Amino acid sequence: MATVPTQIRIDRDIKEQANALFSGLGLDMSGAVNLFLHQCVLRGGIPFSIEMPHYNRNTIAAMKEAKKISRDPEIPSYDSMDELKKALDE
């Protein structure tokens, strides 16, 4: 099978998350993209449903805030509920 190089643009954060996911599945980005493209051809379309979720403004604001917090190195994180409860009691 002859292969050709292909260049695509991907959001940096999504690429990092996808690479971590694919690595856990024993795939690299190229293998995952090839798998996706083969499935598209075999099924004659996108191999999953594509939907636009309808979130209200409060939910969207909460998701943006959660994303911002998750990237902030100054925000503490906890490995267990006991750790969190202890920090709240202090």
Secondary structure by P-SEA (a helix, b strand, c coil): cbbbbbbbbccaaaaaaaaaaaaaacccaaaaaaaaaaaaaaaccccbbbbbbbbcaaaaaaaaaaaaaaacccbbbbccaaaaaaaaac
